[in-house]
């Protein structure tokens, strides 16, 4: 499978993680706008490197703006991860009562890190057969994390093809 095909396959999961994060923050809230601006600032700092293997991290319209392809979603999640991992990002999130609960921010950081690691593994040029056999368990864990951390409350929720009812816990 080529890298383009892999990107199309996980596009939905990465997109839902981003959309659900901002849904939990409040799409029209001031905190969402500030997190978006902070993520854009972190993206500008990340783009100062010369390694072409890094994803695109420049998003002049913000990380919430418009439709993005699979390659850009990797950069969006990287910017979001660095923004909420920073002290400024955590102080912004803690302004909202829901985000003050113990472990909420850390759970989001873990989910975003895991999605970025998963994406990097899926795009690797070689995979060991033993790792591919172990991947089933890891994929179940990613689905579990998405259900626990990034549960959607609008639209169809997580009743999507990627999260079929057979994945009930």
C-alpha positions as CSV (number, residue, x, y, z in Angstrom):
1,X,0.0,0.0,0.0
2,X,1.5,3.4,-0.9
3,X,1.8,6.2,1.5
4,X,-1.1,8.1,-0.2
5,X,-3.4,5.1,0.4
6,X,-2.4,4.9,4.1
7,X,-3.1,8.6,4.5
8,X,-6.6,8.2,3.2
9,X,-7.3,5.3,5.6
10,X,-6.5,7.2,8.8
11,X,-7.7,10.6,7.7
12,X,-11.0,10.1,9.5
13,X,-9.5,9.2,12.9
14,X,-7.1,12.1,12.9
15,X,-9.8,14.5,11.8
16,X,-12.2,13.3,14.4
17,X,-9.6,13.8,17.1
18,X,-9.0,17.4,16.1
19,X,-12.7,18.2,15.7
20,X,-13.6,16.5,19.0
21,X,-10.9,18.4,20.9
22,X,-12.4,21.7,19.8
23,X,-15.9,20.4,20.4
24,X,-14.9,19.7,24.0
25,X,-13.2,23.1,24.4
26,X,-16.2,24.8,22.7
27,X,-15.9,25.6,19.0
28,X,-16.8,29.3,19.4
29,X,-15.2,29.9,22.8
30,X,-12.3,32.3,23.4
31,X,-10.2,29.4,24.7
32,X,-10.6,27.6,21.4
33,X,-9.4,30.7,19.5
34,X,-6.5,31.1,21.9
35,X,-5.5,27.4,21.5
36,X,-5.7,27.8,17.8
37,X,-3.5,30.8,17.8
38,X,-1.0,29.1,20.2
39,X,-0.9,26.1,17.9
40,X,-0.2,28.3,14.9
41,X,2.6,29.9,16.8
42,X,4.1,26.5,17.7
43,X,3.7,25.5,14.0
44,X,5.7,28.5,12.9
45,X,8.5,27.5,15.3
46,X,8.4,23.9,14.1
47,X,8.7,25.0,10.4
48,X,12.1,26.6,11.0
49,X,13.8,23.2,10.5
50,X,15.3,21.9,7.3
51,X,14.2,18.3,7.6
52,X,11.7,17.5,4.8
53,X,10.5,14.4,6.6
54,X,8.6,16.6,9.0
55,X,4.9,17.3,8.3
56,X,3.7,20.7,7.2
57,X,3.1,22.8,10.3
58,X,2.2,26.2,8.8
59,X,-1.5,26.9,8.8
60,X,-2.2,30.7,8.3
61,X,-5.9,30.1,8.7
62,X,-5.5,28.2,11.9
63,X,-5.7,24.5,12.6
64,X,-9.5,24.5,12.7
65,X,-9.9,26.1,9.3
66,X,-11.4,24.2,6.4
67,X,-10.9,20.7,5.1
68,X,-7.3,19.4,5.3
69,X,-5.8,16.4,3.6
70,X,-4.2,13.5,5.5
71,X,-0.7,14.8,5.2
72,X,-1.7,18.2,6.7
73,X,-3.6,16.6,9.5
74,X,-0.4,15.1,10.9
75,X,1.0,18.6,11.2
76,X,-2.2,19.9,12.7
77,X,-2.1,17.2,15.4
78,X,1.6,18.0,16.0
79,X,0.8,21.7,16.5
80,X,-2.2,20.9,18.7
81,X,-0.1,18.5,20.8
82,X,2.7,21.0,21.3
83,X,0.2,23.7,22.2
84,X,-1.6,21.8,24.9
85,X,1.6,20.3,26.2
86,X,3.0,23.8,26.9
87,X,2.4,25.7,30.2
88,X,0.4,28.4,28.3
89,X,-1.8,25.8,26.7
90,X,-2.5,24.1,29.9
91,X,-3.3,27.3,31.7
92,X,-5.8,28.2,28.9
93,X,-7.5,24.8,29.1
94,X,-7.7,25.0,32.9
95,X,-9.9,28.2,32.6
96,X,-12.8,25.9,31.8
97,X,-14.2,23.8,34.6
98,X,-14.4,20.5,32.6
99,X,-10.6,20.7,31.9
100,X,-9.7,21.1,35.5
101,X,-10.6,17.5,36.3
102,X,-7.6,15.4,37.2
103,X,-6.0,13.8,34.1
104,X,-8.1,15.3,31.3
105,X,-5.3,17.3,29.7
106,X,-2.8,14.4,30.2
107,X,-5.3,12.0,28.6
108,X,-5.5,14.3,25.5
109,X,-1.7,14.5,25.4
110,X,-1.4,10.7,25.5
111,X,-4.1,10.3,22.8
112,X,-2.5,12.8,20.4
113,X,1.0,11.3,21.0
114,X,-0.3,7.8,20.3
115,X,-2.1,8.9,17.1
116,X,1.1,10.6,15.8
117,X,3.2,7.5,16.7
118,X,0.5,5.3,14.9
119,X,0.6,7.5,11.8
120,X,4.4,7.4,11.7
121,X,4.4,3.6,12.1
122,X,1.7,3.2,9.3
123,X,3.9,5.3,7.0
124,X,7.1,3.4,7.7
125,X,8.8,1.9,4.7
126,X,9.3,-1.5,6.4
127,X,7.3,-3.4,9.0
128,X,8.4,-6.4,10.9
129,X,5.9,-9.3,10.7
130,X,5.8,-9.6,14.4
131,X,4.8,-6.0,14.8
132,X,2.0,-6.4,12.3
133,X,0.6,-9.3,14.3
134,X,0.7,-7.2,17.5
135,X,-1.0,-4.3,15.7
136,X,-4.5,-5.7,16.3
137,X,-4.1,-5.2,20.0
138,X,-2.7,-1.8,19.5
139,X,-5.5,-0.8,17.2
140,X,-8.0,-1.9,19.8
141,X,-6.3,0.3,22.3
142,X,-6.4,3.3,20.0
143,X,-10.1,2.8,19.5
144,X,-10.5,2.4,23.3
145,X,-8.6,5.7,23.9
146,X,-10.7,7.5,21.3
147,X,-13.9,6.3,23.0
148,X,-12.8,7.3,26.5
149,X,-10.9,10.5,25.8
150,X,-12.4,11.9,22.6
151,X,-16.0,10.8,22.8
152,X,-18.0,12.9,20.4
153,X,-21.3,14.4,21.7
154,X,-22.6,15.9,18.4
155,X,-23.6,14.4,15.1
156,X,-23.4,10.7,15.0
157,X,-21.0,10.5,17.9
158,X,-18.5,7.7,17.2
159,X,-21.0,5.6,15.2
160,X,-18.7,5.6,12.3
161,X,-17.1,2.9,10.2
162,X,-13.9,3.2,12.1
163,X,-15.7,2.6,15.4
164,X,-18.2,-0.1,14.6
165,X,-20.4,-1.4,17.4
166,X,-18.3,-4.6,17.5
167,X,-15.7,-2.4,19.4
168,X,-17.9,-2.1,22.5
169,X,-16.2,-2.4,25.8
